[in-house]
Amino acid sequence: MKEVVLDTETTGLSIKDGHRIVEIGCIELDNRVASNNRFHCILNPERKVSKEAFEVHGYSDEFLEFIENKKLIIHNSVFDLSHLNNELVLAGKKKLDKIQVIDTLDLAKDKFPGSQINLDALCKKFRIDNSKREKHNAIIDCELLSKVYINLLNEREPSFNFSKTNNLLNENSIREKFKYYKKIIIPSEHEKKLHSQYLKKEIKKNYYN
């Protein structure tokens, strides 16, 4: 199962006020394990003609190819998608209307009703090291969100398939691995004599003589 953790950084909150995206970060999850397949770009929000900016850098096409047929994992998807769709429209592209999205903000609301559920707060709840997050950065936030997402699903560790490994651990291999437990130490005649003397001297009544 392919999923993409996505985060954006913008010049402000509202597209109605002309705010724009300045950074997009994506990390692909393969069966909920973060892979090295990533997408990262910096945009220039000062360009008056956004379509030209996209055409020069090719970011829009690369981005759309990266997320194609994959489920998006976003914290507060309303915010990110509104900005992404705004940029896509300005670039002459179609909006992300039919793409599947999991909003970790909604997952967090269900899991921690009434609690703080921003990314830093969730990292603290799940004991995820967010010391690198001195300033907002799309890729760093994606790395943290991928860990938060797994914890929100109650999957503390990535799931691995041990079926192949179990087939290799047959009885013979286990016996071979632990055969040192079968080592027998035989006492010498002198040691036996000393042991017998000890029993007679220290134990008044014993059943070994």
One Martini backbone bead per residue (centre of mass of N, CA, C, O) as a GRO file, in nm:
protein
  209
    1MET     BB    1   0.093   0.038   0.026
    2LYS     BB    2   0.050   0.370  -0.090
    3GLU     BB    3   0.176   0.665   0.066
    4VAL     BB    4   0.151   1.031   0.146
    5VAL     BB    5   0.331   1.261   0.312
    6LEU     BB    6   0.213   1.600   0.367
    7ASP     BB    7   0.363   1.936   0.328
    8THR     BB    8   0.331   2.292   0.389
    9GLU     BB    9   0.455   2.621   0.310
   10THR     BB   10   0.359   2.957   0.389
   11THR     BB   11   0.289   3.307   0.398
   12GLY     BB   12  -0.003   3.212   0.502
   13LEU     BB   13  -0.340   3.131   0.555
   14SER     BB   14  -0.480   3.292   0.307
   15ILE     BB   15  -0.577   3.300  -0.028
   16LYS     BB   16  -0.751   3.565  -0.017
   17ASP     BB   17  -0.469   3.728   0.065
   18GLY     BB   18  -0.240   3.597  -0.135
   19HIS     BB   19  -0.129   3.344  -0.036
   20ARG     BB   20   0.156   3.120  -0.055
   21ILE     BB   21   0.359   2.877  -0.159
   22VAL     BB   22   0.711   2.778  -0.059
   23GLU     BB   23   0.660   2.463   0.030
   24ILE     BB   24   0.718   2.109  -0.053
   25GLY     BB   25   0.645   1.794   0.117
   26CYS     BB   26   0.735   1.439   0.060
   27ILE     BB   27   0.652   1.101   0.184
   28GLU     BB   28   0.680   0.772   0.127
   29LEU     BB   29   0.468   0.497   0.199
   30ASP     BB   30   0.535   0.145   0.269
   31ASN     BB   31   0.336   0.001   0.462
   32ARG     BB   32   0.399   0.238   0.678
   33VAL     BB   33   0.694   0.287   0.560
   34ALA     BB   34   0.949   0.481   0.527
   35SER     BB   35   1.098   0.610   0.250
   36ASN     BB   36   1.327   0.747  -0.002
   37ASN     BB   37   1.074   0.863  -0.136
   38ARG     BB   38   1.090   1.203  -0.247
   39PHE     BB   39   0.945   1.539  -0.218
   40HIS     BB   40   1.107   1.864  -0.301
   41CYS     BB   41   1.015   2.220  -0.284
   42ILE     BB   42   1.078   2.556  -0.394
   43LEU     BB   43   0.899   2.859  -0.390
   44ASN     BB   44   0.807   3.166  -0.553
   45PRO     BB   45   0.583   3.409  -0.426
   46GLU     BB   46   0.668   3.678  -0.610
   47ARG     BB   47   0.543   3.578  -0.849
   48LYS     BB   48   0.293   3.681  -1.064
   49VAL     BB   49   0.343   3.424  -1.254
   50SER     BB   50   0.293   3.104  -1.168
   51LYS     BB   51   0.306   2.946  -1.431
   52GLU     BB   52   0.602   3.014  -1.494
   53ALA     BB   53   0.724   2.891  -1.241
   54PHE     BB   54   0.632   2.601  -1.301
   55GLU     BB   55   0.762   2.576  -1.585
   56VAL     BB   56   1.057   2.620  -1.506
   57HIS     BB   57   1.060   2.379  -1.274
   58GLY     BB   58   0.827   2.147  -1.287
   59TYR     BB   59   0.662   2.091  -1.018
   60SER     BB   60   0.374   2.012  -1.087
   61ASP     BB   61   0.433   1.747  -1.240
   62GLU     BB   62   0.602   1.603  -1.027
   63PHE     BB   63   0.392   1.610  -0.804
   64LEU     BB   64   0.160   1.459  -0.952
   65GLU     BB   65   0.328   1.200  -1.000
   66PHE     BB   66   0.393   1.133  -0.702
   67ILE     BB   67   0.069   1.121  -0.603
   68GLU     BB   68  -0.027   0.916  -0.787
   69ASN     BB   69  -0.237   0.678  -0.656
   70LYS     BB   70  -0.227   0.815  -0.366
   71LYS     BB   71  -0.242   0.853  -0.035
   72LEU     BB   72  -0.300   1.122   0.178
   73ILE     BB   73  -0.105   1.262   0.452
   74ILE     BB   74  -0.263   1.510   0.662
   75HIS     BB   75  -0.233   1.805   0.862
   76ASN     BB   76  -0.479   1.977   0.783
   77SER     BB   77  -0.610   1.954   0.478
   78VAL     BB   78  -0.758   2.218   0.419
   79PHE     BB   79  -0.511   2.395   0.402
   80ASP     BB   80  -0.325   2.250   0.194
   81LEU     BB   81  -0.536   2.208  -0.038
   82SER     BB   82  -0.605   2.502  -0.088
   83HIS     BB   83  -0.315   2.580  -0.177
   84LEU     BB   84  -0.267   2.368  -0.395
   85ASN     BB   85  -0.514   2.441  -0.573
   86ASN     BB   86  -0.429   2.729  -0.625
   87GLU     BB   87  -0.165   2.663  -0.774
   88LEU     BB   88  -0.288   2.481  -0.995
   89VAL     BB   89  -0.475   2.691  -1.121
   90LEU     BB   90  -0.247   2.897  -1.189
   91ALA     BB   91  -0.105   2.653  -1.369
   92GLY     BB   92  -0.346   2.496  -1.527
   93LYS     BB   93  -0.464   2.289  -1.327
   94LYS     BB   94  -0.605   2.045  -1.160
   95LYS     BB   95  -0.768   1.959  -0.901
   96LEU     BB   96  -0.775   1.775  -0.585
   97ASP     BB   97  -1.069   1.599  -0.581
   98LYS     BB   98  -1.007   1.259  -0.605
   99ILE     BB   99  -0.831   1.233  -0.370
  100GLN     BB  100  -0.699   1.060  -0.109
  101VAL     BB  101  -0.762   1.140   0.247
  102ILE     BB  102  -0.577   1.168   0.555
  103ASP     BB  103  -0.658   1.320   0.863
  104THR     BB  104  -0.474   1.358   1.153
  105LEU     BB  105  -0.658   1.554   1.300
  106ASP     BB  106  -0.902   1.363   1.321
  107LEU     BB  107  -0.759   1.133   1.468
  108ALA     BB  108  -0.677   1.308   1.715
  109LYS     BB  109  -0.961   1.390   1.810
  110ASP     BB  110  -1.051   1.097   1.875
  111LYS     BB  111  -0.806   1.027   2.074
  112PHE     BB  112  -0.788   1.356   2.190
  113PRO     BB  113  -1.019   1.494   2.344
  114GLY     BB  114  -0.945   1.833   2.427
  115SER     BB  115  -0.664   1.837   2.307
  116GLN     BB  116  -0.369   1.892   2.194
  117ILE     BB  117  -0.303   1.854   1.810
  118ASN     BB  118  -0.046   1.930   1.730
  119LEU     BB  119   0.254   1.824   1.629
  120ASP     BB  120   0.408   1.876   1.893
  121ALA     BB  121   0.202   1.745   2.087
  122LEU     BB  122   0.211   1.460   1.955
  123CYS     BB  123   0.508   1.408   1.997
  124LYS     BB  124   0.488   1.417   2.305
  125LYS     BB  125   0.280   1.187   2.345
  126PHE     BB  126   0.480   0.977   2.163
  127ARG     BB  127   0.785   1.032   2.199
  128ILE     BB  128   0.890   1.231   1.970
  129ASP     BB  129   1.161   1.357   1.815
  130ASN     BB  130   1.159   1.736   1.764
  131SER     BB  131   1.444   1.897   1.765
  132LYS     BB  132   1.459   1.979   1.449
  133ARG     BB  133   1.200   2.180   1.499
  134GLU     BB  134   1.277   2.497   1.500
  135LYS     BB  135   1.160   2.510   1.213
  136HIS     BB  136   0.968   2.515   0.953
  137ASN     BB  137   0.960   2.201   0.764
  138ALA     BB  138   0.836   1.991   0.538
  139ILE     BB  139   1.016   1.734   0.574
  140ILE     BB  140   1.027   1.722   0.880
  141ASP     BB  141   0.718   1.711   0.916
  142CYS     BB  142   0.685   1.445   0.763
  143GLU     BB  143   0.853   1.267   0.947
  144LEU     BB  144   0.679   1.318   1.199
  145LEU     BB  145   0.399   1.243   1.080
  146SER     BB  146   0.459   0.947   1.017
  147LYS     BB  147   0.485   0.872   1.321
  148VAL     BB  148   0.215   0.975   1.418
  149TYR     BB  149   0.036   0.803   1.235
  150ILE     BB  150   0.117   0.527   1.348
  151ASN     BB  151   0.023   0.593   1.641
  152LEU     BB  152  -0.278   0.657   1.572
  153LEU     BB  153  -0.300   0.341   1.469
  154ASN     BB  154  -0.150   0.156   1.680
  155GLU     BB  155   0.154   0.144   1.531
  156ARG     BB  156   0.452   0.147   1.666
  157GLU     BB  157   0.551  -0.057   1.453
  158PRO     BB  158   0.648  -0.184   1.186
  159SER     BB  159   0.532  -0.415   0.960
  160PHE     BB  160   0.639  -0.751   0.935
  161ASN     BB  161   0.736  -1.036   0.748
  162PHE     BB  162   0.790  -1.362   0.912
  163SER     BB  163   0.737  -1.614   0.736
  164LYS     BB  164   1.017  -1.668   0.612
  165THR     BB  165   1.173  -1.687   0.877
  166ASN     BB  166   1.014  -1.923   1.009
  167ASN     BB  167   1.094  -2.138   0.793
  168LEU     BB  168   1.405  -2.135   0.883
  169LEU     BB  169   1.316  -2.215   1.188
  170ASN     BB  170   1.394  -2.502   1.252
  171GLU     BB  171   1.480  -2.753   1.456
  172ASN     BB  172   1.779  -2.779   1.368
  173SER     BB  173   1.865  -2.479   1.393
  174ILE     BB  174   1.799  -2.452   1.692
  175ARG     BB  175   1.980  -2.680   1.793
  176GLU     BB  176   2.242  -2.556   1.680
  177LYS     BB  177   2.230  -2.278   1.826
  178PHE     BB  178   2.180  -2.437   2.133
  179LYS     BB  179   2.401  -2.669   2.192
  180TYR     BB  180   2.567  -2.543   2.435
  181TYR     BB  181   2.356  -2.640   2.655
  182LYS     BB  182   2.472  -2.956   2.637
  183LYS     BB  183   2.707  -2.921   2.803
  184ILE     BB  184   2.925  -3.151   2.978
  185ILE     BB  185   3.053  -3.165   3.309
  186ILE     BB  186   3.312  -3.371   3.430
  187PRO     BB  187   3.422  -3.480   3.712
  188SER     BB  188   3.671  -3.550   3.892
  189GLU     BB  189   3.794  -3.759   4.129
  190HIS     BB  190   3.877  -3.531   4.321
  191GLU     BB  191   3.602  -3.380   4.319
  192LYS     BB  192   3.436  -3.613   4.429
  193LYS     BB  193   3.585  -3.641   4.700
  194LEU     BB  194   3.532  -3.352   4.804
  195HIS     BB  195   3.223  -3.372   4.795
  196SER     BB  196   3.194  -3.607   4.994
  197GLN     BB  197   3.328  -3.463   5.234
  198TYR     BB  198   3.129  -3.229   5.251
  199LEU     BB  199   2.872  -3.390   5.311
  200LYS     BB  200   2.975  -3.525   5.578
  201LYS     BB  201   3.042  -3.252   5.727
  202GLU     BB  202   2.786  -3.046   5.662
  203ILE     BB  203   2.583  -3.300   5.641
  204LYS     BB  204   2.430  -3.503   5.853
  205LYS     BB  205   2.182  -3.560   5.651
  206ASN     BB  206   2.198  -3.773   5.368
  207TYR     BB  207   2.137  -3.917   5.019
  208TYR     BB  208   2.456  -3.961   4.888
  209ASN     BB  209   2.593  -4.229   5.062
   0.00000   0.00000   0.00000
